[in-house]
Amino acid sequence: MIDTTQLVEIRWHGRGGQGAVTSTGLIAEAAINEGKFAQAFPSFGPERRGAPVLAFIRIDSKEPIRIRAEITEPDVVVVLDPSLLRIVNVTSGLNENGILIINTKKSFQAIESEFKVKQKLATIDATKIARELLGVPIVNTTMIGALLRATGVVKLESLIEPLQHRFGHLAERNINAMKKAYEETLVKE
């Protein structure tokens, strides 16, 4: 877990169409519903479906957030697509006490040796869960579950209403995917 009594900055790495932007908005809504201050925003250029995308979220339990810049020194990095590890330096600026959360089938040892990860690491096969429960490999709600398990930035139950509002008749499947990922995420200190 991270210290959620102070400002927490989270950077999401995904590909267009994977739901990174949607995820940050849902988490911000949940944080605000808990009485915290939050902001979520994407970084867009000429992105298209499948192109690398960045999304950001800040959560503060005490004070309004006045910063309006991209997050360059995050406390947490979430990686929706493991192929990005080969083309983007996802750990760039990651706090030495930070957490890297990756959608992968690989072991901690494989990730640490291949990508020289020194921070705390959390892994989940979010693609498998998404295929099983959603029928598609869109991992945004499963990665929300992984983020909550690894960090505790908001309560799992705080995401129920935002997910119901966003996904309507598909909400139950997304809630189940989030919960399953929460249960199955492995966290290594």
VENQUITA-V398122 format. One record per residue. N is the residue number from 1. RES is the residue in three letters. PHI is phi in degrees with one decimal (none if undefined). PSI is psi in degrees with one decimal (none if undefined). D_LAST is the distance of its C-alpha to the last C-alpha in Angstrom with 2 decimals. Layout:
# VENQUITA-V398122
n->N res->RES phi->PHI psi->PSI d_last->D_LAST
n->N res->RES phi->PHI psi->PSI d_last->D_LAST
This chain:
# VENQUITA-V398122
n->1 res->MET phi->none psi->156.6 d_last->9.40
n->2 res->ILE phi->-110.2 psi->166.9 d_last->11.19
n->3 res->ASP phi->-76.1 psi->104.1 d_last->14.37
n->4 res->THR phi->-90.9 psi->8.5 d_last->17.03
n->5 res->THR phi->-86.0 psi->-4.4 d_last->19.83
n->6 res->GLN phi->-127.2 psi->178.4 d_last->20.31
n->7 res->LEU phi->-58.8 psi->130.0 d_last->20.91
n->8 res->VAL phi->-117.2 psi->127.5 d_last->18.19
n->9 res->GLU phi->-114.4 psi->128.9 d_last->19.03
n->10 res->ILE phi->-126.8 psi->130.8 d_last->18.06
n->11 res->ARG phi->-113.7 psi->129.6 d_last->19.52
n->12 res->TRP phi->-104.9 psi->132.3 d_last->20.32
n->13 res->HIS phi->-114.1 psi->123.8 d_last->21.47
n->14 res->GLY phi->-149.1 psi->-165.6 d_last->23.84
n->15 res->ARG phi->-121.6 psi->151.9 d_last->27.36
n->16 res->GLY phi->-52.6 psi->129.0 d_last->30.47
n->17 res->GLY phi->97.8 psi->-7.6 d_last->31.07
n->18 res->GLN phi->-87.8 psi->-11.4 d_last->27.49
n->19 res->GLY phi->94.5 psi->18.8 d_last->27.34
n->20 res->ALA phi->-61.9 psi->-42.7 d_last->24.86
n->21 res->VAL phi->-66.3 psi->-43.4 d_last->27.51
n->22 res->THR phi->-60.0 psi->-44.0 d_last->28.24
n->23 res->SER phi->-59.0 psi->-46.4 d_last->24.63
n->24 res->THR phi->-63.7 psi->-38.0 d_last->24.31
n->25 res->GLY phi->-64.4 psi->-40.9 d_last->27.65
n->26 res->LEU phi->-64.9 psi->-42.3 d_last->26.78
n->27 res->ILE phi->-66.5 psi->-41.6 d_last->23.63
n->28 res->ALA phi->-60.7 psi->-42.9 d_last->25.75
n->29 res->GLU phi->-61.0 psi->-43.5 d_last->28.45
n->30 res->ALA phi->-62.8 psi->-43.0 d_last->26.18
n->31 res->ALA phi->-62.2 psi->-44.2 d_last->24.90
n->32 res->ILE phi->-63.2 psi->-40.2 d_last->28.55
n->33 res->ASN phi->-63.5 psi->-24.5 d_last->29.59
n->34 res->GLU phi->-85.6 psi->0.3 d_last->27.18
n->35 res->GLY phi->89.7 psi->11.3 d_last->29.00
n->36 res->LYS phi->-93.1 psi->172.1 d_last->26.51
n->37 res->PHE phi->-102.4 psi->139.1 d_last->27.52
n->38 res->ALA phi->-152.7 psi->154.2 d_last->26.37
n->39 res->GLN phi->-144.5 psi->143.0 d_last->27.52
n->40 res->ALA phi->-135.7 psi->139.9 d_last->26.91
n->41 res->PHE phi->-160.5 psi->151.5 d_last->28.69
n->42 res->PRO phi->-95.2 psi->169.4 d_last->28.88
n->43 res->SER phi->-118.2 psi->110.4 d_last->29.75
n->44 res->PHE phi->-114.2 psi->141.1 d_last->32.77
n->45 res->GLY phi->-129.0 psi->-135.8 d_last->34.97
n->46 res->PRO phi->-85.6 psi->43.8 d_last->37.07
n->47 res->GLU phi->-64.2 psi->153.8 d_last->34.42
n->48 res->ARG phi->-144.4 psi->167.8 d_last->35.56
n->49 res->ARG phi->-52.4 psi->126.6 d_last->34.12
n->50 res->GLY phi->95.3 psi->-17.2 d_last->31.64
n->51 res->ALA phi->-79.0 psi->151.2 d_last->31.24
n->52 res->PRO phi->-58.2 psi->138.4 d_last->27.90
n->53 res->VAL phi->-133.5 psi->145.6 d_last->27.42
n->54 res->LEU phi->-115.8 psi->142.6 d_last->25.32
n->55 res->ALA phi->-139.5 psi->151.3 d_last->24.92
n->56 res->PHE phi->-132.2 psi->151.0 d_last->23.53
n->57 res->ILE phi->-145.9 psi->138.8 d_last->22.82
n->58 res->ARG phi->-121.8 psi->138.7 d_last->22.67
n->59 res->ILE phi->-134.6 psi->130.9 d_last->22.30
n->60 res->ASP phi->-133.9 psi->128.0 d_last->23.40
n->61 res->SER phi->-84.3 psi->-8.5 d_last->24.06
n->62 res->LYS phi->-118.1 psi->-40.9 d_last->26.69
n->63 res->GLU phi->-129.0 psi->150.3 d_last->28.66
n->64 res->PRO phi->-58.8 psi->150.2 d_last->30.28
n->65 res->ILE phi->-96.1 psi->120.2 d_last->28.74
n->66 res->ARG phi->-101.3 psi->-15.4 d_last->31.24
n->67 res->ILE phi->-69.9 psi->137.8 d_last->29.40
n->68 res->ARG phi->-129.6 psi->30.0 d_last->30.87
n->69 res->ALA phi->-113.7 psi->161.6 d_last->29.28
n->70 res->GLU phi->-58.9 psi->156.3 d_last->26.83
n->71 res->ILE phi->-90.6 psi->113.1 d_last->23.19
n->72 res->THR phi->-104.7 psi->-17.3 d_last->22.62
n->73 res->GLU phi->-129.4 psi->72.0 d_last->19.58
n->74 res->PRO phi->-72.4 psi->156.9 d_last->17.35
n->75 res->ASP phi->-85.8 psi->-27.5 d_last->14.33
n->76 res->VAL phi->-138.9 psi->139.2 d_last->13.51
n->77 res->VAL phi->-123.7 psi->131.6 d_last->14.99
n->78 res->VAL phi->-115.2 psi->127.5 d_last->16.06
n->79 res->VAL phi->-115.9 psi->111.5 d_last->17.79
n->80 res->LEU phi->-79.0 psi->-32.3 d_last->20.45
n->81 res->ASP phi->-121.8 psi->112.7 d_last->22.05
n->82 res->PRO phi->-63.1 psi->-20.2 d_last->20.24
n->83 res->SER phi->-66.7 psi->-19.6 d_last->23.45
n->84 res->LEU phi->-66.7 psi->-24.0 d_last->22.79
n->85 res->LEU phi->-59.9 psi->-25.0 d_last->20.12
n->86 res->ARG phi->-89.2 psi->-19.1 d_last->23.22
n->87 res->ILE phi->-118.0 psi->-13.4 d_last->25.44
n->88 res->VAL phi->-131.0 psi->138.2 d_last->23.46
n->89 res->ASN phi->-81.8 psi->82.8 d_last->21.01
n->90 res->VAL phi->-65.2 psi->-23.7 d_last->18.61
n->91 res->THR phi->-89.2 psi->3.3 d_last->16.19
n->92 res->SER phi->-54.1 psi->121.4 d_last->19.27
n->93 res->GLY phi->76.8 psi->-2.4 d_last->18.80
n->94 res->LEU phi->-62.3 psi->125.3 d_last->15.19
n->95 res->ASN phi->-47.7 psi->139.5 d_last->14.11
n->96 res->GLU phi->-61.3 psi->-24.3 d_last->12.07
n->97 res->ASN phi->-99.3 psi->14.3 d_last->9.74
n->98 res->GLY phi->-77.9 psi->-179.7 d_last->10.19
n->99 res->ILE phi->-126.6 psi->132.3 d_last->8.87
n->100 res->LEU phi->-107.6 psi->121.4 d_last->10.67
n->101 res->ILE phi->-114.6 psi->119.6 d_last->11.95
n->102 res->ILE phi->-124.2 psi->136.9 d_last->14.34
n->103 res->ASN phi->-80.8 psi->105.3 d_last->17.23
n->104 res->THR phi->-158.8 psi->157.9 d_last->17.37
n->105 res->LYS phi->-94.1 psi->-12.3 d_last->18.36
n->106 res->LYS phi->-71.6 psi->155.9 d_last->16.59
n->107 res->SER phi->-77.5 psi->164.7 d_last->13.88
n->108 res->PHE phi->-55.7 psi->-46.0 d_last->10.49
n->109 res->GLN phi->-61.2 psi->-41.9 d_last->12.49
n->110 res->ALA phi->-64.5 psi->-44.4 d_last->15.39
n->111 res->ILE phi->-64.5 psi->-47.2 d_last->13.80
n->112 res->GLU phi->-61.9 psi->-42.4 d_last->12.10
n->113 res->SER phi->-77.0 psi->-40.4 d_last->15.45
n->114 res->GLU phi->-70.5 psi->-38.0 d_last->17.78
n->115 res->PHE phi->-114.3 psi->8.1 d_last->16.55
n->116 res->LYS phi->54.7 psi->43.2 d_last->14.96
n->117 res->VAL phi->-76.8 psi->129.0 d_last->11.74
n->118 res->LYS phi->-113.6 psi->-15.7 d_last->9.93
n->119 res->GLN phi->-81.7 psi->172.8 d_last->7.96
n->120 res->LYS phi->-57.9 psi->144.3 d_last->4.90
n->121 res->LEU phi->-129.4 psi->138.3 d_last->6.69
n->122 res->ALA phi->-131.1 psi->136.7 d_last->8.61
n->123 res->THR phi->-131.5 psi->152.2 d_last->11.82
n->124 res->ILE phi->-156.8 psi->141.2 d_last->15.08
n->125 res->ASP phi->-87.4 psi->75.9 d_last->18.59
n->126 res->ALA phi->-66.7 psi->-31.6 d_last->20.14
n->127 res->THR phi->-64.0 psi->-42.5 d_last->23.35
n->128 res->LYS phi->-60.9 psi->-46.7 d_last->24.05
n->129 res->ILE phi->-63.3 psi->-43.9 d_last->23.70
n->130 res->ALA phi->-61.7 psi->-43.6 d_last->25.85
n->131 res->ARG phi->-63.0 psi->-43.3 d_last->28.47
n->132 res->GLU phi->-64.4 psi->-48.1 d_last->28.64
n->133 res->LEU phi->-97.3 psi->-25.5 d_last->28.89
n->134 res->LEU phi->-107.7 psi->-20.9 d_last->30.33
n->135 res->GLY phi->83.0 psi->1.4 d_last->32.29
n->136 res->VAL phi->-141.1 psi->153.4 d_last->31.09
n->137 res->PRO phi->-85.3 psi->40.4 d_last->28.04
n->138 res->ILE phi->-95.1 psi->114.6 d_last->27.42
n->139 res->VAL phi->-102.7 psi->11.6 d_last->23.75
n->140 res->ASN phi->-61.1 psi->-46.1 d_last->23.71
n->141 res->THR phi->-73.9 psi->-29.8 d_last->23.62
n->142 res->THR phi->-68.1 psi->-38.1 d_last->21.09
n->143 res->MET phi->-71.6 psi->-24.8 d_last->18.70
n->144 res->ILE phi->-62.9 psi->-44.8 d_last->19.44
n->145 res->GLY phi->-58.2 psi->-42.3 d_last->18.17
n->146 res->ALA phi->-64.2 psi->-42.8 d_last->14.87
n->147 res->LEU phi->-60.4 psi->-45.4 d_last->14.64
n->148 res->LEU phi->-64.7 psi->-38.8 d_last->15.57
n->149 res->ARG phi->-64.6 psi->-42.6 d_last->13.08
n->150 res->ALA phi->-79.6 psi->-24.5 d_last->10.05
n->151 res->THR phi->-123.4 psi->-33.8 d_last->11.83
n->152 res->GLY phi->69.5 psi->25.4 d_last->14.79
n->153 res->VAL phi->-62.7 psi->-31.5 d_last->17.09
n->154 res->VAL phi->-143.1 psi->165.5 d_last->19.98
n->155 res->LYS phi->-80.4 psi->144.9 d_last->20.89
n->156 res->LEU phi->-54.2 psi->-44.7 d_last->21.36
n->157 res->GLU phi->-66.2 psi->-19.7 d_last->24.98
n->158 res->SER phi->-71.5 psi->-16.3 d_last->25.63
n->159 res->LEU phi->-87.2 psi->-13.9 d_last->25.51
n->160 res->ILE phi->-58.4 psi->-53.6 d_last->28.26
n->161 res->GLU phi->-62.0 psi->-48.0 d_last->31.18
n->162 res->PRO phi->-58.8 psi->-38.9 d_last->30.18
n->163 res->LEU phi->-67.0 psi->-40.7 d_last->29.63
n->164 res->GLN phi->-62.6 psi->-43.5 d_last->32.98
n->165 res->HIS phi->-65.2 psi->-43.8 d_last->34.72
n->166 res->ARG phi->-73.6 psi->-39.8 d_last->33.38
n->167 res->PHE phi->-106.0 psi->-6.2 d_last->33.75
n->168 res->GLY phi->53.5 psi->-122.5 d_last->36.73
n->169 res->HIS phi->-67.1 psi->-14.7 d_last->37.71
n->170 res->LEU phi->-95.0 psi->1.5 d_last->34.55
n->171 res->ALA phi->-60.0 psi->-43.9 d_last->32.28
n->172 res->GLU phi->-59.3 psi->-41.0 d_last->31.80
n->173 res->ARG phi->-63.4 psi->-43.0 d_last->30.48
n->174 res->ASN phi->-67.4 psi->-38.3 d_last->28.01
n->175 res->ILE phi->-63.4 psi->-43.1 d_last->26.90
n->176 res->ASN phi->-64.4 psi->-38.4 d_last->26.44
n->177 res->ALA phi->-64.8 psi->-42.2 d_last->24.42
n->178 res->MET phi->-62.0 psi->-46.9 d_last->22.12
n->179 res->LYS phi->-63.5 psi->-41.9 d_last->21.79
n->180 res->LYS phi->-64.5 psi->-42.5 d_last->21.25
n->181 res->ALA phi->-64.3 psi->-37.7 d_last->18.43
n->182 res->TYR phi->-58.8 psi->-44.4 d_last->16.86
n->183 res->GLU phi->-69.6 psi->-35.0 d_last->17.16
n->184 res->GLU phi->-95.6 psi->-8.8 d_last->16.09
n->185 res->THR phi->-65.4 psi->130.9 d_last->13.04
n->186 res->LEU phi->-98.9 psi->133.4 d_last->10.11
n->187 res->VAL phi->-123.4 psi->126.1 d_last->6.59
n->188 res->LYS phi->-115.1 psi->128.1 d_last->3.80
n->189 res->GLU phi->-71.6 psi->none d_last->0.00
